[in-house]
């Protein structure tokens, strides 16, 4: 996140915006005006000034709750504190407690006695799950992230093995608590769950948690400045005239995955795991390939609105809107032209621990698919 240039010439400008110390909690409207070297984050509360409906919808969206600091999240602490969970063969049994600093720890008494492992951050909105993450310093001096082996699942109202961990085996004592990621993998994991985050040793600085307005739209300082002096400020970022299907899929796919992030074997064989990576499936769908560049993520999804608030019928209406019989050679589904589009062509597919994702490779599925 941009910070003030201490050498910049300062002058009073009632339309300029200072970046607050924490743009998610401090309103820049009260800040002292300063000429800035570049655009900076202003925080979702500032976006609310003009975009109240989107702000309200976003607050109910999973994107608004993708990253948490555990010690300041009583809801998450309550889901783990006092629990005992068997991590399986080779790992041991986790005992969770709140220490005297009101922070959450995990212990494996049979292996480490009373020695505790701190649980710093949590990923996930809680609609499906919360997965815990801790930054550590390895012997090399480099920072790494340990994803805890146990997660909390809403469908089970309890703990179970974190997705992707079932078949892993620990290579050292630290990995008894989970799986370690380093370098780009670690940075990408945290980046996709936050709006701003800078990893410094075992902490995160300049943290703006979760996927907020400026994660997708970009720093809003200049847009807000213009909005305060113009009746109709020009659109920016995703609202610009040159924003197209490719731009949108690249933006969403940066976190939801693109074909370049998948092995050639997976792309060819399309295992069930790929239903988690929606752009990968969408890009091989006839709906997309024959849309002449008009079909994109927002063709079906209002990006500020949670899927939990969208009825099945609304999704089906999106399908029908594109497949209305407007030309003689266009054939509406002969099996069920006005219902069951989702169930047949984009079915929910169960993943680990009962998590389900709809398959975005939209197609006439062969028997057994």
PyMOL commands that set and color helices and strands:
alter all, ss='L'
color gray80, all
select helices_A, chain A and resi 28-30+44-47+52-59+62-65+70-72+74-80+109-112+174-176+183-192+213-217+221-227+237-239+245-256+259-261+264-269+272-276+278-282+286-289+297-300+307-309+312-322+341-345+352-354
alter helices_A, ss='H'
color red, helices_A
select strands_A, chain A and resi 67-69+84-86+93-98+104-107+116-118+121-123+129-137+143-153+158-161+178-182+194-200+203-209+348-350+356-358
alter strands_A, ss='S'
color yellow, strands_A
deselect
rebuild
show_as cartoon
